[in-house]
Amino acid sequence: MTTVASHDTLLERLALQEDELARLRQELAAWKAKVAALPHRSDSDFSTISGRELDAVYTPLDVANIEPLPGDYPYTRGIHPTMYRGRLWTMRQFAGFGTAEDTNRRYKYLLERGQTGLSVAFDFPTLMGYDSDHPRSEGEVGKCGVAISSLADMETLFDGIPLDQVSVSMTINGPAAILFCFFVAAAERQGVPIAKLQGTIQNDILKEFVAQHAWIYPVEPSLKIIVDLFEWTSTHTPQWNSISISGYHIREAGATAGQELAFTLANGFTYVERGIARGLDIDAFAPRLSFFWDVHNDFFEEVAKLRAARRIWARHLRERYGARDARSLKMRFHCQTAGVSLTAQQPMNNVARVAYQALAAVLGGTQSLHTNALDETLALPTEQSVRVALRTQQILAYETGVANVADPLGGSYLVEALTEQLEAEAERIFEQVDSMGGTVAAIVAGWFQREIARSATRFQMEVEAGRRTIVGLNAFVEADEPPIEILKVDEGAEIEQRRRMAAMRAARDQPAVDARLAALGAAAREDRNVIPAMLDCARAYCTLFEIRHVLEEVWGAYREPVFF
C-alpha cells in the first residue's frame, strides 16, 4: 500500500491559532474513535485501485497548499483561466478498420454526428512498419485499424475531409515519422498550407520499449528520429504536436496511477533533454509536446493524477530545464477511458464505466477525450456503439453542468490530498530512475518493465481472490448472457489493399522512388535530419516498408533482452 507523505498542513500554513488546530485534531480523533467502533463492510479494503490506502474522511489537516487559480502557474487547476466556459474539450473518437475507403466513410459518419476531431487507429502491420502486401502482414490487414502503406492510402483516408479545418491525431510510434510524412504530403495534395495543419502524432517510442512493444529501430536512432521531428515541425508545422507522451499504454499494461504518472513524465523529461542536447531552444519545441493519459475506474485518484501531472510538468520545465514561455509549462493532454477496464461479460455495463471515467477526465481538465465503445473488448466498435460513446461525451458537455465551472473539485480535501500524495510518489520514482542512470538506462535494464509486471500481478491476484470487485466478472455474474452484435472486418479488405498497392507500384516513377530512397539512406548514414528526405520519399509514393527497410539497413533493428 502507498503511504501518505508527511507535510505541513494547510491550517498550519495559514497560521491559525494553536487552540483552533488542537480543537480540530481533538474532534477528528474523537470522530475516528467513534467510527472505529462502528461496523464496516467486509467486501472492500477501502484502498484505491492502485493500492493507495484511504482514510475514512479528509479535512483541512490533510491539505498542504492553496492552489493558484486556473490558468496560473503551476496549472494544477487547469491550463486555461475559463477552461470549458471558453471552449469545450475536443471529442476525438479513435477509429480505423479495413481499407482507407472503409475508414474514410466512418470518419464522415462521426463528423456528421458532431465529433470535433479525428483519431486514426492503424492496423498491426502499419504499426510495425510493414506494407499490406508484405508476407508478415498476411491475415492482419485492416483487422485492428486501418491499413496505410503509402501516400496513396493516406490521400484516400482523408478524401473529402479538409485537413486545414479538422484536427487529426495519429496513434503510431515505431514508424510515426513515416506516417506523418504521408499525412503532410496528403495535405499538400489537397492544396492545404502545411503550416495550418493541427493535430498530434503519438511518436512516443520510449513507452513502446516499456509497455506496448511496437518498435523498429534500437533506442538511440529511435530517439534521433523523434528529435529530428521536433526540429522540423517547429519550423514547418508550428500548430502540430510532434509527440504525445503516453501514459495510456503503460497503465493498460498494469501500472498503478502513480507509476503511470511518474514513468510517463520521466519519458517526457528525457525527450526534453534530447531536444536541448541537439541545440534546440526549449521554448521552440516544448510548446508542441503533448501528453496522453489513461483514465481508469478509481474516480478521485484519476482526477488527482491529472492535476498532479500538470503541476509536476510546469515546475520541472521551469526550474530544471529553464523554460520561460508559458506555453512550454502548460501540459496539454488527451485522455482515453480505460480499455483494460472493459469486460466481455455483460458488455452493456461498459457504458456506465466509460461515462464515469469520462467524467473524471473532464473534472481533471483534459483538452481532448476518447470514450471507448461498449464492445471494444470484443472487436472494433460498430457504428451504433461508437455513436453511444460519442453521445456520452456530448451529454457530459451539454447536460450535466460540469463544463460550467473551472476545476469544480478544487478545494476538495480528498482530491487535494491525493494530488499531493501522487506528486510525492512521482518525485520518489524520479529519484530512483536518476540513481539508475536515467530513463534510457532504466529501460535497457528492464526496471520499468518489472515494476509494471509486479503491479499487474498484484491487481490480478486481488481480482481472482475476490478482494477487488469487478461487476459482472467476479460478482453479480449472470449465468446466460445474450450475445451482442460485433463488427466483422471483411476478408476482402486485404485482397483489395493488395490490388491497390500493385496498381500504385505499377503507376509510380520507379527511378524517382529509387533516388529518393537512396537519398534517405545517405541522410541517415551522415547523421543529418532525416525528415526532409523522408518527406521526399512519401511524395514519390515510396511505401512504408521501403522507407523502414532503408533506415533499418543503416541503424539495425531492436531486439528486446530477456528481463523475466
Secondary structure, 3 states (H helix, E strand, C coil): CECCCCCCCHHHHCCCCHHHHHHHHHHHHHHHHHHHCCCCCCCCCCECCCCEECCCCCCHHHCCCCCCCCCCCCCCCCCCCCHHHCCCCEEEEEECCECHHHHHHHHHHHHHCCCCEEEEEECHHHHCCCCCCCHHHCCCCCCCCECCCCHHHHHHHCCCCCCCCCEEEEECCCCHHHHHHHHHHHHHHHCCCHHHCCEEECCCHHHHHHHHCCCCCCHHHHHHHHHHHHHHHHHHCCCEECEEEECHHHHHCCCCHHHHHHHHHHHHHHHHHHHHHHCCCHHHHHHHEEEEEEECCCHHHHHHHHHHHHHHHHHHHHHCCCCCCHHHHCCEEEEEECHHHCCCCCCCHHHHHHHHHHHHHHHCCCCEEECCCCCCCCCCCCHHHHHHHHHHHHHHHHCCCHHHCCCCCCCCHHHHHHHHHHHHHHHHHHHHHHHCCCHHHHHHCCHHHHHHHHHHHHHHHHHHCCCCCCECCCECCCCCCCCCCCCCCCCHHHHHHHHHHHHHHHHCCHHHHHHHHHHHHHHHHCCCCCHHHHHHHHHCCCCHHHHHHHHHHHHCCCCCCCCC
